[in-house]
Amino acid sequence: MKTQLYSFWRSSAAFRVRIALNLKNLDYEVIPVHLVKNGGKQSSPEYSRKNPNCLIPLYSDGTHSIHQSLAIIEYLEETHPSPSLLPKNAIDRAWVRSLAMDIAIDIHPISNLRVLRYLIQKLGISMESKEVWYQHWMVLGLDSLEKQLSADARVGHFACGDQPGLIDICLIPQIFNALSIKMDMRAYPTLMKIFNECMKLPAFMNASWEKQIDAEGPNPSI
C-alpha cells in the first residue's frame, strides 16, 4: 500500500511533511481533507476516528499512523536517513530543532485556523482585530528568526549549511503565510534569501500550495 498523507493545500503543517517526503524522494498519495467547507472535514466522524485530535496532517503507511508534523518528519529521518535533514553534530542538531520548534510550536499554532475561528466565533472579535492578532504573533516570531539566522555562522545557502533541512522545511510554509497576508518582508533579508534558495528546488515547489491536487489558488507572490 502506498504511503498516504492526509493533507490540505494551505495547511502549514501538511506543507512541512510534503517537503520532507519530497526531499527524501519518497512516493506518497495525498488524501485531501478540506479544513473549511461544511465546517471542516477534519471534524467528521470518519476522519476523527483516524486522528482523534482532528488536525492535519496524518501520515499512514497502511499499518501505522502518525500525527503531528515534527513527529512525522523525525520518523522519516530515522527510517530513511539519506539524505539527512539534520546535521551530524549533536549541538547543531539541537540548534536546528530549536529553530524548527520556534516556528512549528511557537509561531504557527497561535495563529492556526481553529484559534482564529475561536477568536471570531466564540469571543466575537472583529476581522480587523483578528488580523492584528495574526500579524502580531507573526512579526514577533519572524523577527526572532531573522535575528538568530542573520547572526549565525552555520547559515549557508540554506538555514544550516548548503543542503536543505528541518529549519527550511518549517520556515518556507510560514513565509507562505506571511506573504499571503501581504506582510512587508524587507525586514527579513536572511529569511527571504533562504526562501528564494529553497523555492528553486523541486522538493519545495512540488510541495507548495498551487501544486496540490486540492489547490484552490496560486502560491502567494513576493
Secondary structure, DSSP 8 states (H G I E B T S, - for coil): ---EEEE-TT-HHHHHHHHHHHHTT---EEEE--SSGGG-GGGSHHHHHH-TT--S-EEE-SS-EEESHHHHHHHHHHHS-SS-SS-SSHHHHHHHHHHHHIIIIIITGGGSHHHHHHHHHTS---HHHHHHHHHHHHHHHHHHHHHHHHT-TTBSSSSSBTS--HHHHHHHHHHHHHHHTT--GGG-HHHHHHHHHHTTSHHHHTTSGGGSTT--S-----
